[in-house]
């Protein structure tokens, strides 16, 4: 469906579970880095288990605090990406959030360094863990910068994906608008022609007029479904109703020959496409008992240059054109409309061919889970 993107929303990454996981990974990696550095300066004397565990707990607690703090700041920007009214406002909001992130994170790191040094030297002197406040501040400041960079990376990736999604949604809405405009061209045209035919039957043959009105009601119910794709089986049922209406009007002057592969009845086609081609043949050719018009509807299967199998439905008729200003145009407005709808919905165009004796149009068929 063209409107499928309008319902899509991208989830933000700033969730408590993600913060906890990133904090654990960061603390483990930084603990390893810190003790590799300790080994280098202590001439490969391994640190005690208590020292390693204390460092890990320190970094884990600090990382948890910093990730949750930064996630809370940037969550607002990713939960409501459409709030800013301009690009400058968006940049300003990001800059303010970044300032709060940097300032707050460094303040948290400074306070945590002081507190952890006091805890280590005041409460656990028996552990023998020497804590220098200046070294702790440098280490915790590095942790803060690491958390800020990870948070910004997540923000930039998320924002980029959101912008791509917004662009896709905008394109989808544009296509939806174009399709709706094309669809509106069909309904009045069909109703106008049908009512003209009904007017000619009323008073002349009331029984045929009654049958025609019944078929018209069935046909209009189909038109009001507002679907972008229908199965060929549904489209042919609608077309058969239209054909029945036209045979009430033209009698023996109008015939249809149908050759459809049963397997193709489950394929998708744009609605009101086969009917439009049958109506186009009636509109631009002489139809009478002396000059009967036979329209042929048949499925075709071809192989594309890339090897894919292409399915289509061909509607053809002999050329017996009416005299008048529309001679030779063969319903260019209706065919243009059909071509646009096929390109928008099925990503394939119709194929029009004409010889000295025959006019034919092929419309694409598309099976589910297939791009052919």
TIFINU-466729 format. One record per residue (C-alpha): residue in one letter; x, y, z. Coordinates in pm, whole numbers. Example, Ala and Ser with C-alpha at 12.3 -4.5 7.8 and 13.67 -1.06 7.14 Angstrom:
<sites>
a / 1230 / -450 / 780;
s / 1367 / -106 / 714;
</sites>
This chain:
<sites>
x / 0 / 0 / 0;
x / 111 / 355 / -75;
x / 13 / 467 / 275;
x / 206 / 193 / 460;
x / 488 / 428 / 561;
x / 249 / 669 / 729;
x / 200 / 418 / 1013;
x / 567 / 345 / 1067;
x / 744 / 493 / 1368;
x / 1105 / 447 / 1457;
x / 1175 / 348 / 1818;
x / 1438 / 553 / 2000;
x / 1745 / 370 / 2139;
x / 1751 / 554 / 2474;
x / 1592 / 283 / 2687;
x / 1695 / 180 / 3042;
x / 1787 / -169 / 2926;
x / 2024 / -29 / 2662;
x / 2177 / 207 / 2920;
x / 2243 / -81 / 3160;
x / 2397 / -300 / 2888;
x / 2622 / -23 / 2757;
x / 2728 / 65 / 3112;
x / 2830 / -294 / 3180;
x / 3027 / -325 / 2855;
x / 3194 / 13 / 2905;
x / 3293 / -57 / 3265;
x / 3444 / -396 / 3180;
x / 3646 / -256 / 2889;
x / 3767 / 48 / 3085;
x / 3859 / -167 / 3387;
x / 4076 / -379 / 3160;
x / 4236 / -67 / 3011;
x / 4302 / 81 / 3356;
x / 4473 / -235 / 3483;
x / 4678 / -283 / 3169;
x / 4804 / 67 / 3236;
x / 4868 / -25 / 3602;
x / 5068 / -329 / 3493;
x / 5282 / -117 / 3265;
x / 5370 / 134 / 3535;
x / 5403 / -126 / 3813;
x / 5655 / -331 / 3617;
x / 5401 / -607 / 3546;
x / 5301 / -656 / 3908;
x / 4944 / -777 / 3885;
x / 4689 / -571 / 4083;
x / 4502 / -736 / 4365;
x / 4162 / -894 / 4310;
x / 4004 / -650 / 4554;
x / 4154 / -356 / 4363;
x / 4025 / -490 / 4031;
x / 3680 / -556 / 4174;
x / 3665 / -214 / 4339;
x / 3763 / -44 / 4011;
x / 3503 / -241 / 3817;
x / 3230 / -149 / 4065;
x / 3337 / 216 / 4056;
x / 3328 / 233 / 3678;
x / 3001 / 38 / 3655;
x / 2822 / 270 / 3897;
x / 2962 / 580 / 3726;
x / 2877 / 446 / 3379;
x / 2520 / 364 / 3488;
x / 2469 / 714 / 3625;
x / 2618 / 880 / 3317;
x / 2433 / 668 / 3060;
x / 2096 / 715 / 3229;
x / 2161 / 1088 / 3262;
x / 2262 / 1133 / 2897;
x / 1987 / 906 / 2770;
x / 1729 / 1113 / 2959;
x / 1858 / 1431 / 2790;
x / 1859 / 1296 / 2433;
x / 1546 / 1084 / 2462;
x / 1329 / 1394 / 2424;
x / 1486 / 1481 / 2089;
x / 1435 / 1134 / 1941;
x / 1087 / 1075 / 2084;
x / 955 / 1396 / 1928;
x / 1170 / 1458 / 1619;
x / 899 / 1658 / 1443;
x / 855 / 1917 / 1722;
x / 1114 / 2167 / 1590;
x / 954 / 2409 / 1345;
x / 1272 / 2485 / 1151;
x / 1622 / 2358 / 1094;
x / 1766 / 2638 / 1309;
x / 1535 / 2540 / 1595;
x / 1643 / 2177 / 1556;
x / 2012 / 2274 / 1569;
x / 1948 / 2494 / 1873;
x / 1773 / 2210 / 2059;
x / 2059 / 1972 / 1981;
x / 2319 / 2228 / 2095;
x / 2137 / 2290 / 2425;
x / 2110 / 1916 / 2488;
x / 2481 / 1870 / 2410;
x / 2573 / 2151 / 2652;
x / 2370 / 1990 / 2928;
x / 2524 / 1653 / 2844;
x / 2884 / 1775 / 2863;
x / 2840 / 2004 / 3163;
x / 2633 / 1761 / 3363;
x / 2850 / 1459 / 3281;
x / 3171 / 1633 / 3384;
x / 3008 / 1756 / 3706;
x / 2888 / 1402 / 3784;
x / 3236 / 1264 / 3713;
x / 3399 / 1525 / 3939;
x / 3160 / 1456 / 4225;
x / 3191 / 1081 / 4179;
x / 3575 / 1100 / 4188;
x / 3566 / 1286 / 4517;
x / 3310 / 1049 / 4667;
x / 3485 / 730 / 4551;
x / 3822 / 853 / 4689;
x / 3660 / 927 / 5023;
x / 3491 / 586 / 5030;
x / 3812 / 400 / 4940;
x / 4041 / 590 / 5182;
x / 3791 / 644 / 5462;
x / 3571 / 337 / 5473;
x / 3788 / 64 / 5327;
x / 4146 / 142 / 5431;
x / 4200 / -225 / 5511;
x / 4168 / -313 / 5142;
x / 4494 / -137 / 5075;
x / 4363 / 39 / 4765;
x / 4553 / 366 / 4719;
x / 4330 / 629 / 4556;
x / 4472 / 953 / 4422;
x / 4202 / 1211 / 4367;
x / 4378 / 1367 / 4065;
x / 4415 / 1030 / 3890;
x / 4052 / 943 / 3970;
x / 3933 / 1272 / 3820;
x / 4125 / 1208 / 3497;
x / 3991 / 853 / 3475;
x / 3632 / 948 / 3554;
x / 3649 / 1241 / 3316;
x / 3756 / 997 / 3045;
x / 3458 / 776 / 3134;
x / 3227 / 1077 / 3104;
x / 3363 / 1167 / 2761;
x / 3328 / 806 / 2648;
x / 2963 / 798 / 2754;
x / 2895 / 1133 / 2583;
x / 3051 / 1012 / 2257;
x / 2850 / 687 / 2263;
x / 2530 / 879 / 2332;
x / 2600 / 1126 / 2050;
x / 2677 / 841 / 1812;
x / 2342 / 681 / 1893;
x / 2169 / 1017 / 1850;
x / 2326 / 1084 / 1511;
x / 2245 / 734 / 1383;
x / 1887 / 756 / 1510;
x / 1835 / 1107 / 1374;
x / 1970 / 1003 / 1036;
x / 1729 / 711 / 1022;
x / 1442 / 936 / 1129;
x / 1522 / 1185 / 853;
x / 1528 / 904 / 596;
x / 1194 / 778 / 729;
x / 1046 / 1129 / 712;
x / 1167 / 1162 / 353;
x / 1013 / 825 / 262;
x / 689 / 923 / 435;
x / 682 / 1253 / 246;
x / 738 / 1075 / -85;
x / 470 / 821 / 5;
x / 220 / 1096 / 87;
x / 303 / 1266 / -242;
x / 240 / 941 / -430;
x / -82 / 892 / -233;
x / -200 / 1239 / -334;
x / -119 / 1173 / -698;
x / -300 / 839 / -687;
x / -608 / 991 / -522;
x / -618 / 1259 / -791;
x / -601 / 991 / -1061;
x / -871 / 791 / -888;
x / -1104 / 1089 / -879;
x / -1083 / 1111 / -1258;
x / -1236 / 762 / -1287;
x / -1552 / 777 / -1077;
x / -1726 / 1076 / -1242;
x / -1635 / 948 / -1589;
x / -1780 / 603 / -1522;
x / -2095 / 741 / -1359;
x / -2155 / 997 / -1635;
x / -2135 / 739 / -1913;
x / -2345 / 487 / -1720;
x / -2622 / 736 / -1647;
x / -2631 / 845 / -2011;
x / -2681 / 484 / -2115;
x / -2951 / 435 / -1850;
x / -3130 / 747 / -1969;
x / -3143 / 603 / -2322;
x / -3299 / 279 / -2198;
x / -3565 / 431 / -1973;
x / -3891 / 453 / -2162;
x / -3749 / 260 / -2454;
x / -3700 / -76 / -2279;
x / -3789 / -60 / -1910;
x / -3697 / -423 / -1847;
x / -3346 / -373 / -1986;
x / -3324 / -45 / -1793;
x / -3407 / -229 / -1469;
x / -3141 / -495 / -1538;
x / -2892 / -224 / -1633;
x / -2957 / -35 / -1309;
x / -2899 / -356 / -1108;
x / -2563 / -413 / -1281;
x / -2472 / -47 / -1226;
x / -2535 / -80 / -852;
x / -2307 / -385 / -835;
x / -2039 / -204 / -1032;
x / -2046 / 110 / -820;
x / -2020 / -93 / -501;
x / -1689 / -226 / -637;
x / -1566 / 123 / -727;
x / -1633 / 249 / -374;
x / -1399 / -9 / -217;
x / -1105 / 237 / -242;
x / -840 / -35 / -281;
x / -506 / 22 / -450;
x / -477 / -336 / -573;
x / -731 / -610 / -634;
x / -704 / -964 / -759;
x / -768 / -1026 / -1124;
x / -1060 / -1247 / -1019;
x / -1229 / -950 / -846;
x / -1151 / -717 / -1135;
x / -1299 / -962 / -1384;
x / -1619 / -994 / -1180;
x / -1653 / -617 / -1195;
x / -1571 / -619 / -1567;
x / -1829 / -891 / -1629;
x / -2093 / -668 / -1467;
x / -1987 / -385 / -1696;
x / -1992 / -614 / -1998;
x / -2344 / -724 / -1905;
x / -2446 / -358 / -1889;
x / -2297 / -288 / -2231;
x / -2460 / -595 / -2385;
x / -2794 / -466 / -2259;
x / -2717 / -145 / -2444;
x / -2565 / -278 / -2767;
x / -2725 / -623 / -2792;
x / -2559 / -850 / -3046;
x / -2334 / -569 / -3159;
x / -2095 / -620 / -2869;
x / -1916 / -944 / -2778;
x / -1626 / -1037 / -2552;
x / -1386 / -1329 / -2591;
x / -1204 / -1418 / -2269;
x / -894 / -1638 / -2242;
x / -753 / -1617 / -1888;
x / -510 / -1860 / -1729;
x / -679 / -1972 / -1402;
x / -347 / -1937 / -1219;
x / -343 / -1566 / -1301;
x / -675 / -1499 / -1128;
x / -490 / -1465 / -796;
x / -251 / -1202 / -938;
x / -292 / -836 / -842;
x / -401 / -563 / -1080;
x / -498 / -199 / -1032;
x / -877 / -167 / -996;
x / -1102 / -46 / -1278;
x / -832 / -125 / -1534;
x / -981 / -402 / -1746;
x / -1319 / -227 / -1745;
x / -1155 / 96 / -1856;
x / -997 / -77 / -2157;
x / -1324 / -241 / -2257;
x / -1501 / 93 / -2227;
x / -1223 / 258 / -2426;
x / -1281 / 11 / -2711;
x / -1655 / 86 / -2709;
x / -1602 / 460 / -2697;
x / -1374 / 485 / -3001;
x / -1510 / 216 / -3233;
x / -1830 / 160 / -3423;
x / -2056 / -87 / -3241;
x / -2371 / -208 / -3416;
x / -2545 / -519 / -3543;
x / -2396 / -451 / -3888;
x / -2050 / -383 / -3745;
x / -2020 / -594 / -3430;
x / -1724 / -529 / -3205;
x / -1547 / -821 / -3039;
x / -1309 / -739 / -2752;
x / -1055 / -1005 / -2659;
x / -925 / -1034 / -2300;
x / -632 / -1273 / -2256;
x / -345 / -1331 / -2015;
x / 13 / -1338 / -2140;
x / 342 / -1458 / -1998;
x / 677 / -1328 / -2120;
x / 1038 / -1342 / -2005;
x / 1220 / -1019 / -1925;
x / 1583 / -961 / -2035;
x / 1695 / -1028 / -1676;
x / 1523 / -1368 / -1679;
x / 1223 / -1277 / -1464;
x / 881 / -1401 / -1572;
x / 638 / -1118 / -1644;
x / 263 / -1167 / -1638;
x / 19 / -933 / -1807;
x / -337 / -907 / -1932;
x / -399 / -797 / -2290;
x / -722 / -630 / -2399;
x / -747 / -597 / -2777;
x / -1009 / -504 / -3033;
x / -1033 / -467 / -3412;
x / -1007 / -112 / -3540;
x / -1337 / 19 / -3671;
x / -1303 / 383 / -3567;
x / -1583 / 632 / -3541;
x / -1570 / 951 / -3744;
x / -1508 / 1258 / -3535;
x / -1241 / 1468 / -3362;
x / -1141 / 1183 / -3130;
x / -1055 / 953 / -3419;
x / -713 / 798 / -3364;
x / -672 / 915 / -3005;
x / -806 / 594 / -2846;
x / -886 / 750 / -2507;
x / -550 / 908 / -2433;
x / -673 / 1058 / -2103;
x / -801 / 725 / -1971;
x / -489 / 539 / -2083;
x / -264 / 804 / -1929;
x / -454 / 766 / -1603;
x / -417 / 387 / -1615;
x / -47 / 413 / -1697;
x / 15 / 643 / -1399;
x / -171 / 416 / -1159;
x / 16 / 105 / -1276;
x / 352 / 279 / -1234;
x / 265 / 405 / -886;
x / 119 / 81 / -750;
x / 283 / -204 / -944;
x / 605 / -30 / -1056;
x / 536 / -139 / -1414;
x / 382 / 47 / -1704;
x / 117 / -52 / -1954;
x / 209 / -142 / -2311;
x / 11 / 1 / -2604;
x / 35 / -133 / -2959;
x / -158 / -63 / -3276;
x / -156 / -209 / -3625;
x / -367 / -129 / -3929;
x / -638 / -361 / -3800;
x / -596 / -403 / -3426;
x / -551 / -192 / -3112;
x / -431 / -358 / -2791;
x / -320 / -263 / -2441;
x / -132 / -484 / -2195;
x / -161 / -414 / -1823;
x / 79 / -567 / -1567;
x / -17 / -844 / -1331;
x / 175 / -897 / -1011;
x / 169 / -1197 / -781;
x / 213 / -1160 / -405;
x / 577 / -1166 / -285;
x / 689 / -1097 / -639;
x / 835 / -791 / -804;
x / 764 / -913 / -1154;
</sites>
